[in-house]
Amino acid sequence: AGIWLSHQGTSECERFLEKPVIALGVFLMVVSLAGLIGACCRVSWLLWFYLLVMFLLIVLLFCFTIFAFVVTNKGAGEVVSGKGYKEYRLGDYSNWLQKRVNSDKNWNKIKSCLRDSKVCQSLIDDQSNTQVDQFYQEHLTAIQSGCCKPSNDCNFTPTTSTNPDCRAWNNDPSILCYNCQSCKAGLLDNIKSDWKKVAVVNVIFLIFLIVVYSIGCCAFRNNREDNEWKRYP
């Protein structure tokens, strides 16, 4: 998967998981080989090592799955009357996620990734000749709605709205609404959707790991019984 990411990514932002995924893959392969050798060659300490790492992995995966469900429990897009897209409010999402995107260091990196992905440029190219009324009916993704247009409170015109996003909006394609709270909210909604999918996959993977761990425990028990028979012929 790490090698696939390195070939598919078109920017550094898309390839940032490449090295961690490859490192994790190599580590799991080494641990699995230790378990395989321990079971086939009856090397008990290798099976001990394998079972210990597997146990820690199961515990960590279980904790992360619960955490993912809890963190993504809050927040949803707000349906706007007469519009094909939804509006997103940063305050609707969990405090933990809000802290991550409110960090200037984190957000500057995220903005760079959003620009590199050209999520707004594709929207501009597709809708260059579209009238405003038609644009309002378009179905936009959470990130496009939050980052590529001003908030619905601003109405694409100068306004006295108290919404700070109206002042953050700029027609410059490199700025747009990347500094808006709605952009951060749109990103969090996207993350929320992805994390829920990951959590479901984690539950399936967790069940698989428990089954494999049980087989490893059986192999370890058989090793101990064989060693006892050899000790007392």
CYANA upper distance limits for C-alpha pairs under 8 A (distance plus 0.5 A):
  1 ALA  CA      5 LEU  CA      6.67
  1 ALA  CA     21 VAL  CA      7.52
  1 ALA  CA     22 ILE  CA      7.85
  2 GLY  CA      6 SER  CA      6.79
  2 GLY  CA     17 LEU  CA      7.76
  2 GLY  CA     18 GLU  CA      5.17
  2 GLY  CA     19 LYS  CA      7.22
  2 GLY  CA     20 PRO  CA      8.29
  2 GLY  CA     21 VAL  CA      5.53
  2 GLY  CA     22 ILE  CA      5.28
  2 GLY  CA     25 GLY  CA      8.49
  3 ILE  CA      7 HIS  CA      7.02
  3 ILE  CA     18 GLU  CA      7.35
  3 ILE  CA     22 ILE  CA      7.54
  4 TRP  CA      8 GLN  CA      6.59
  5 LEU  CA      9 GLY  CA      6.30
  5 LEU  CA     14 GLU  CA      8.18
  5 LEU  CA     15 ARG  CA      6.60
  5 LEU  CA     17 LEU  CA      8.06
  5 LEU  CA     18 GLU  CA      6.25
  6 SER  CA     15 ARG  CA      6.19
  6 SER  CA     18 GLU  CA      6.20
  9 GLY  CA     13 CYS  CA      8.45
  9 GLY  CA     14 GLU  CA      5.41
  9 GLY  CA     15 ARG  CA      5.79
 10 THR  CA     14 GLU  CA      7.11
 10 THR  CA     15 ARG  CA      8.18
 11 SER  CA     15 ARG  CA      6.99
 11 SER  CA    116 ASP  CA      7.32
 11 SER  CA    117 SER  CA      8.47
 12 GLU  CA     16 PHE  CA      6.51
 13 CYS  CA    113 CYS  CA      5.90
 13 CYS  CA    116 ASP  CA      8.35
 14 GLU  CA    113 CYS  CA      8.32
 17 LEU  CA     21 VAL  CA      6.44
 18 GLU  CA     22 ILE  CA      6.74
 19 LYS  CA     23 ALA  CA      6.53
 20 PRO  CA     24 LEU  CA      6.54
 21 VAL  CA     25 GLY  CA      6.55
 22 ILE  CA     26 VAL  CA      6.71
 23 ALA  CA     27 PHE  CA      6.66
 24 LEU  CA     28 LEU  CA      6.63
 25 GLY  CA     29 MET  CA      6.62
 26 VAL  CA     30 VAL  CA      6.73
 27 PHE  CA     31 VAL  CA      6.74
 28 LEU  CA     32 SER  CA      6.48
 29 MET  CA     33 LEU  CA      6.60
 30 VAL  CA     34 ALA  CA      6.69
 31 VAL  CA     35 GLY  CA      6.85
 31 VAL  CA     49 PHE  CA      8.45
 31 VAL  CA     50 TYR  CA      6.34
 31 VAL  CA     53 VAL  CA      8.06
 32 SER  CA     36 LEU  CA      6.63
 32 SER  CA     50 TYR  CA      7.53
 33 LEU  CA     37 ILE  CA      6.49
 34 ALA  CA     38 GLY  CA      6.42
 34 ALA  CA     46 LEU  CA      6.06
 34 ALA  CA     47 LEU  CA      7.43
 34 ALA  CA     49 PHE  CA      8.20
 34 ALA  CA     50 TYR  CA      6.79
 35 GLY  CA     39 ALA  CA      6.59
 35 GLY  CA     46 LEU  CA      6.64
 35 GLY  CA     47 LEU  CA      5.65
 35 GLY  CA     49 PHE  CA      8.29
 35 GLY  CA     50 TYR  CA      5.62
 35 GLY  CA     51 LEU  CA      8.22
 35 GLY  CA    216 GLY  CA      7.96
 36 LEU  CA     40 CYS  CA      6.57
 37 ILE  CA     41 CYS  CA      6.04
 37 ILE  CA     42 ARG  CA      7.96
 37 ILE  CA     43 VAL  CA      7.61
 37 ILE  CA     46 LEU  CA      7.93
 38 GLY  CA     42 ARG  CA      5.67
 38 GLY  CA     43 VAL  CA      4.82
 38 GLY  CA     44 SER  CA      6.48
 38 GLY  CA     45 TRP  CA      7.87
 38 GLY  CA     46 LEU  CA      5.47
 38 GLY  CA     47 LEU  CA      5.48
 39 ALA  CA     43 VAL  CA      7.27
 39 ALA  CA     44 SER  CA      8.32
 39 ALA  CA     47 LEU  CA      7.21
 39 ALA  CA    216 GLY  CA      8.32
 39 ALA  CA    219 ALA  CA      6.35
 39 ALA  CA    220 PHE  CA      7.58
 39 ALA  CA    223 ASN  CA      7.97
 42 ARG  CA    223 ASN  CA      6.22
 43 VAL  CA     47 LEU  CA      7.22
 43 VAL  CA    223 ASN  CA      8.33
 44 SER  CA     48 TRP  CA      6.70
 44 SER  CA    220 PHE  CA      7.24
 44 SER  CA    223 ASN  CA      7.19
 44 SER  CA    224 ARG  CA      8.13
 45 TRP  CA     49 PHE  CA      6.72
 46 LEU  CA     50 TYR  CA      6.62
 47 LEU  CA     51 LEU  CA      6.49
 47 LEU  CA    216 GLY  CA      7.93
 47 LEU  CA    220 PHE  CA      6.82
 48 TRP  CA     52 LEU  CA      6.58
 48 TRP  CA    220 PHE  CA      8.24
 49 PHE  CA     53 VAL  CA      6.75
 50 TYR  CA     54 MET  CA      6.60
 51 LEU  CA     55 PHE  CA      6.48
 51 LEU  CA    213 TYR  CA      7.30
 51 LEU  CA    216 GLY  CA      7.23
 51 LEU  CA    217 CYS  CA      7.78
 52 LEU  CA     56 LEU  CA      6.81
 53 VAL  CA     57 LEU  CA      6.59
 54 MET  CA     58 ILE  CA      6.63
 54 MET  CA    209 LEU  CA      8.19
 54 MET  CA    213 TYR  CA      7.15
 55 PHE  CA     59 VAL  CA      6.78
 55 PHE  CA    213 TYR  CA      8.05
 56 LEU  CA     60 LEU  CA      6.60
 57 LEU  CA     61 LEU  CA      6.47
 58 ILE  CA     62 PHE  CA      6.53
 58 ILE  CA    206 LEU  CA      7.03
 58 ILE  CA    209 LEU  CA      7.35
 58 ILE  CA    210 ILE  CA      7.81
 59 VAL  CA     63 CYS  CA      6.70
 60 LEU  CA     64 PHE  CA      6.59
 61 LEU  CA     65 THR  CA      6.57
 61 LEU  CA    202 ASN  CA      7.58
 61 LEU  CA    206 LEU  CA      7.45
 62 PHE  CA     66 ILE  CA      6.86
 62 PHE  CA    203 VAL  CA      8.40
 62 PHE  CA    206 LEU  CA      7.66
 63 CYS  CA     67 PHE  CA      6.59
 64 PHE  CA     68 ALA  CA      6.47
 65 THR  CA     69 PHE  CA      6.85
 65 THR  CA    199 ALA  CA      5.72
 65 THR  CA    202 ASN  CA      6.93
 65 THR  CA    203 VAL  CA      7.68
 66 ILE  CA     70 VAL  CA      6.75
 67 PHE  CA     71 VAL  CA      6.51
 68 ALA  CA     72 THR  CA      6.56
 68 ALA  CA    195 TRP  CA      6.80
 68 ALA  CA    196 LYS  CA      7.46
 68 ALA  CA    199 ALA  CA      6.79
 69 PHE  CA     73 ASN  CA      6.53
 69 PHE  CA    195 TRP  CA      8.45
 69 PHE  CA    196 LYS  CA      7.15
 69 PHE  CA    199 ALA  CA      7.36
 71 VAL  CA     94 SER  CA      6.50
 71 VAL  CA     96 TRP  CA      7.76
 71 VAL  CA     97 LEU  CA      7.86
 72 THR  CA     93 TYR  CA      8.30
 72 THR  CA     94 SER  CA      7.72
 72 THR  CA    192 LYS  CA      5.60
 72 THR  CA    193 SER  CA      8.39
 72 THR  CA    195 TRP  CA      7.68
 72 THR  CA    196 LYS  CA      7.46
 73 ASN  CA     94 SER  CA      8.32
 74 LYS  CA     92 ASP  CA      7.12
 74 LYS  CA     93 TYR  CA      5.71
 74 LYS  CA     94 SER  CA      6.35
 75 GLY  CA     92 ASP  CA      5.18
 75 GLY  CA     93 TYR  CA      4.91
 75 GLY  CA     94 SER  CA      7.76
 75 GLY  CA    189 ASP  CA      7.66
 76 ALA  CA     88 TYR  CA      7.70
 76 ALA  CA     92 ASP  CA      7.62
 76 ALA  CA     93 TYR  CA      8.25
 76 ALA  CA    189 ASP  CA      7.23
 77 GLY  CA     86 LYS  CA      5.91
 77 GLY  CA     87 GLU  CA      6.10
 77 GLY  CA     88 TYR  CA      5.50
 77 GLY  CA     89 ARG  CA      8.11
 77 GLY  CA    142 ALA  CA      8.32
 77 GLY  CA    189 ASP  CA      8.05
 78 GLU  CA     86 LYS  CA      5.74
 78 GLU  CA     87 GLU  CA      5.52
 78 GLU  CA     88 TYR  CA      6.61
 79 VAL  CA     83 LYS  CA      8.33
 79 VAL  CA     85 TYR  CA      7.68
 79 VAL  CA     86 LYS  CA      5.37
 79 VAL  CA     87 GLU  CA      7.10
 80 VAL  CA     84 GLY  CA      8.29
 80 VAL  CA     85 TYR  CA      7.67
 80 VAL  CA     86 LYS  CA      6.45
 80 VAL  CA     87 GLU  CA      7.35
 82 GLY  CA    136 TYR  CA      8.22
 82 GLY  CA    137 GLN  CA      7.90
 83 LYS  CA    136 TYR  CA      5.68
 83 LYS  CA    137 GLN  CA      5.63
 83 LYS  CA    138 GLU  CA      8.07
 84 GLY  CA    136 TYR  CA      6.61
 84 GLY  CA    137 GLN  CA      4.70
 84 GLY  CA    138 GLU  CA      5.58
 84 GLY  CA    139 HIS  CA      5.44
 84 GLY  CA    140 LEU  CA      7.95
 85 TYR  CA    136 TYR  CA      7.89
 85 TYR  CA    137 GLN  CA      7.62
 85 TYR  CA    138 GLU  CA      6.99
 85 TYR  CA    139 HIS  CA      5.53
 85 TYR  CA    140 LEU  CA      5.91
 85 TYR  CA    141 THR  CA      8.15
 85 TYR  CA    145 SER  CA      7.28
 86 LYS  CA    140 LEU  CA      8.34
 86 LYS  CA    142 ALA  CA      7.88
 86 LYS  CA    145 SER  CA      7.46
 87 GLU  CA    145 SER  CA      7.29
 87 GLU  CA    146 GLY  CA      7.56
 87 GLU  CA    151 SER  CA      7.85
 87 GLU  CA    152 ASN  CA      7.87
 87 GLU  CA    182 SER  CA      8.04
 88 TYR  CA    142 ALA  CA      8.05
 88 TYR  CA    145 SER  CA      8.43
 88 TYR  CA    146 GLY  CA      7.06
 88 TYR  CA    182 SER  CA      6.01
 88 TYR  CA    185 ALA  CA      5.99
 88 TYR  CA    186 GLY  CA      6.38
 88 TYR  CA    189 ASP  CA      8.48
 89 ARG  CA     93 TYR  CA      8.35
 89 ARG  CA    181 GLN  CA      7.60
 89 ARG  CA    182 SER  CA      6.23
 89 ARG  CA    185 ALA  CA      6.07
 90 LEU  CA     98 GLN  CA      7.52
 90 LEU  CA    181 GLN  CA      6.45
 90 LEU  CA    182 SER  CA      6.80
 90 LEU  CA    184 LYS  CA      7.04
 90 LEU  CA    185 ALA  CA      4.92
 91 GLY  CA     98 GLN  CA      8.17
 93 TYR  CA     97 LEU  CA      7.41
 93 TYR  CA     98 GLN  CA      7.27
 93 TYR  CA    185 ALA  CA      8.05
 93 TYR  CA    188 LEU  CA      7.94
 94 SER  CA     98 GLN  CA      6.81
 95 ASN  CA     99 LYS  CA      6.68
 96 TRP  CA    100 ARG  CA      7.12
 97 LEU  CA    101 VAL  CA      7.17
 97 LEU  CA    188 LEU  CA      7.63
 98 GLN  CA    102 ASN  CA      6.46
 99 LYS  CA    103 SER  CA      6.85
100 ARG  CA    106 ASN  CA      7.29
101 VAL  CA    106 ASN  CA      6.70
101 VAL  CA    107 TRP  CA      5.96
101 VAL  CA    184 LYS  CA      6.88
102 ASN  CA    106 ASN  CA      8.14
102 ASN  CA    107 TRP  CA      7.25
103 SER  CA    107 TRP  CA      6.55
104 ASP  CA    108 ASN  CA      6.46
105 LYS  CA    109 LYS  CA      7.24
106 ASN  CA    110 ILE  CA      6.83
107 TRP  CA    111 LYS  CA      6.48
108 ASN  CA    112 SER  CA      6.81
109 LYS  CA    113 CYS  CA      6.89
110 ILE  CA    114 LEU  CA      6.68
111 LYS  CA    115 ARG  CA      6.71
111 LYS  CA    178 TYR  CA      6.93
112 SER  CA    116 ASP  CA      6.67
113 CYS  CA    117 SER  CA      6.63
114 LEU  CA    118 LYS  CA      7.03
114 LEU  CA    119 VAL  CA      7.13
115 ARG  CA    119 VAL  CA      7.58
115 ARG  CA    120 CYS  CA      8.25
115 ARG  CA    174 SER  CA      7.73
118 LYS  CA    122 SER  CA      6.72
119 VAL  CA    123 LEU  CA      7.29
119 VAL  CA    143 ILE  CA      8.40
119 VAL  CA    144 GLN  CA      7.28
120 CYS  CA    124 ILE  CA      6.73
120 CYS  CA    144 GLN  CA      6.83
120 CYS  CA    147 CYS  CA      8.04
120 CYS  CA    148 CYS  CA      5.87
120 CYS  CA    173 PRO  CA      8.45
121 GLN  CA    125 ASP  CA      6.63
121 GLN  CA    173 PRO  CA      8.03
122 SER  CA    126 ASP  CA      6.64
123 LEU  CA    127 GLN  CA      6.51
123 LEU  CA    144 GLN  CA      8.28
123 LEU  CA    148 CYS  CA      8.50
124 ILE  CA    128 SER  CA      5.97
127 GLN  CA    135 PHE  CA      8.00
130 THR  CA    134 GLN  CA      6.76
130 THR  CA    135 PHE  CA      6.75
131 GLN  CA    135 PHE  CA      6.66
132 VAL  CA    136 TYR  CA      6.77
133 ASP  CA    137 GLN  CA      7.55
134 GLN  CA    138 GLU  CA      7.42
140 LEU  CA    144 GLN  CA      6.24
140 LEU  CA    145 SER  CA      6.17
141 THR  CA    145 SER  CA      6.55
142 ALA  CA    146 GLY  CA      6.64
142 ALA  CA    186 GLY  CA      5.07
142 ALA  CA    187 LEU  CA      7.36
142 ALA  CA    189 ASP  CA      7.02
142 ALA  CA    190 ASN  CA      6.88
143 ILE  CA    147 CYS  CA      6.17
143 ILE  CA    148 CYS  CA      8.06
143 ILE  CA    183 CYS  CA      6.83
143 ILE  CA    186 GLY  CA      5.07
143 ILE  CA    187 LEU  CA      5.97
143 ILE  CA    190 ASN  CA      7.60
144 GLN  CA    148 CYS  CA      5.54
144 GLN  CA    149 LYS  CA      7.84
144 GLN  CA    186 GLY  CA      8.15
145 SER  CA    149 LYS  CA      6.70
145 SER  CA    183 CYS  CA      8.18
145 SER  CA    186 GLY  CA      7.50
146 GLY  CA    150 PRO  CA      8.07
146 GLY  CA    151 SER  CA      7.90
146 GLY  CA    177 CYS  CA      7.67
146 GLY  CA    180 CYS  CA      8.10
146 GLY  CA    181 GLN  CA      8.43
146 GLY  CA    182 SER  CA      5.05
146 GLY  CA    183 CYS  CA      4.52
146 GLY  CA    184 LYS  CA      7.81
146 GLY  CA    185 ALA  CA      7.40
146 GLY  CA    186 GLY  CA      5.50
146 GLY  CA    187 LEU  CA      8.33
147 CYS  CA    176 LEU  CA      7.33
147 CYS  CA    177 CYS  CA      5.15
147 CYS  CA    178 TYR  CA      5.67
147 CYS  CA    180 CYS  CA      7.55
147 CYS  CA    182 SER  CA      7.27
147 CYS  CA    183 CYS  CA      4.79
147 CYS  CA    184 LYS  CA      8.41
147 CYS  CA    186 GLY  CA      7.82
148 CYS  CA    176 LEU  CA      6.42
148 CYS  CA    177 CYS  CA      6.28
148 CYS  CA    178 TYR  CA      8.01
149 LYS  CA    169 TRP  CA      8.23
149 LYS  CA    176 LEU  CA      7.30
149 LYS  CA    177 CYS  CA      6.72
150 PRO  CA    154 CYS  CA      6.73
150 PRO  CA    155 ASN  CA      7.80
150 PRO  CA    156 PHE  CA      6.94
150 PRO  CA    165 ASP  CA      7.43
150 PRO  CA    166 CYS  CA      6.90
150 PRO  CA    169 TRP  CA      6.34
150 PRO  CA    176 LEU  CA      8.34
150 PRO  CA    177 CYS  CA      6.80
151 SER  CA    155 ASN  CA      7.56
151 SER  CA    165 ASP  CA      7.03
151 SER  CA    166 CYS  CA      7.21
151 SER  CA    182 SER  CA      7.71
152 ASN  CA    156 PHE  CA      8.44
153 ASP  CA    161 SER  CA      7.10
153 ASP  CA    163 ASN  CA      7.51
153 ASP  CA    166 CYS  CA      8.08
154 CYS  CA    158 PRO  CA      7.55
154 CYS  CA    159 THR  CA      6.47
154 CYS  CA    161 SER  CA      7.21
154 CYS  CA    163 ASN  CA      8.38
154 CYS  CA    166 CYS  CA      5.97
155 ASN  CA    159 THR  CA      8.44
159 THR  CA    166 CYS  CA      8.03
161 SER  CA    166 CYS  CA      7.69
163 ASN  CA    167 ARG  CA      8.41
164 PRO  CA    168 ALA  CA      7.02
164 PRO  CA    180 CYS  CA      8.15
165 ASP  CA    169 TRP  CA      6.62
165 ASP  CA    177 CYS  CA      7.94
165 ASP  CA    179 ASN  CA      8.37
165 ASP  CA    180 CYS  CA      5.47
165 ASP  CA    181 GLN  CA      6.90
165 ASP  CA    182 SER  CA      7.74
168 ALA  CA    177 CYS  CA      6.90
168 ALA  CA    179 ASN  CA      6.57
168 ALA  CA    180 CYS  CA      6.30
169 TRP  CA    175 ILE  CA      8.07
169 TRP  CA    176 LEU  CA      6.00
169 TRP  CA    177 CYS  CA      5.33
169 TRP  CA    179 ASN  CA      8.11
169 TRP  CA    180 CYS  CA      7.56
170 ASN  CA    175 ILE  CA      6.45
170 ASN  CA    176 LEU  CA      5.20
170 ASN  CA    177 CYS  CA      7.11
171 ASN  CA    175 ILE  CA      7.65
171 ASN  CA    176 LEU  CA      5.90
172 ASP  CA    176 LEU  CA      6.23
175 ILE  CA    179 ASN  CA      7.94
177 CYS  CA    182 SER  CA      8.42
177 CYS  CA    183 CYS  CA      7.02
178 TYR  CA    183 CYS  CA      6.38
179 ASN  CA    183 CYS  CA      7.52
180 CYS  CA    184 LYS  CA      7.36
181 GLN  CA    185 ALA  CA      6.73
182 SER  CA    186 GLY  CA      6.48
183 CYS  CA    187 LEU  CA      6.72
184 LYS  CA    188 LEU  CA      6.73
185 ALA  CA    189 ASP  CA      6.66
186 GLY  CA    190 ASN  CA      6.82
187 LEU  CA    191 ILE  CA      6.68
188 LEU  CA    192 LYS  CA      6.38
189 ASP  CA    193 SER  CA      6.78
190 ASN  CA    194 ASP  CA      6.80
191 ILE  CA    195 TRP  CA      6.39
192 LYS  CA    196 LYS  CA      6.69
193 SER  CA    197 LYS  CA      7.10
194 ASP  CA    198 VAL  CA      6.74
195 TRP  CA    199 ALA  CA      6.46
196 LYS  CA    200 VAL  CA      6.87
197 LYS  CA    201 VAL  CA      6.88
198 VAL  CA    202 ASN  CA      6.51
199 ALA  CA    203 VAL  CA      6.83
200 VAL  CA    204 ILE  CA      7.19
201 VAL  CA    205 PHE  CA      6.65
202 ASN  CA    206 LEU  CA      6.29
203 VAL  CA    207 ILE  CA      6.85
204 ILE  CA    208 PHE  CA      6.92
205 PHE  CA    209 LEU  CA      6.66
206 LEU  CA    210 ILE  CA      6.72
207 ILE  CA    211 VAL  CA      6.88
208 PHE  CA    212 VAL  CA      6.81
209 LEU  CA    213 TYR  CA      6.40
210 ILE  CA    214 SER  CA      6.59
211 VAL  CA    215 ILE  CA      6.95
212 VAL  CA    216 GLY  CA      6.78
213 TYR  CA    217 CYS  CA      6.75
214 SER  CA    218 CYS  CA      6.85
215 ILE  CA    219 ALA  CA      6.77
216 GLY  CA    220 PHE  CA      6.69
217 CYS  CA    221 ARG  CA      6.67
218 CYS  CA    222 ASN  CA      6.68
219 ALA  CA    223 ASN  CA      6.71
220 PHE  CA    224 ARG  CA      6.87
221 ARG  CA    225 GLU  CA      6.81
222 ASN  CA    226 ASP  CA      6.65
223 ASN  CA    227 ASN  CA      6.63
224 ARG  CA    228 GLU  CA      6.72
225 GLU  CA    229 TRP  CA      6.84
226 ASP  CA    230 LYS  CA      6.79
227 ASN  CA    231 ARG  CA      6.66
228 GLU  CA    232 TYR  CA      6.74
229 TRP  CA    233 PRO  CA      6.35
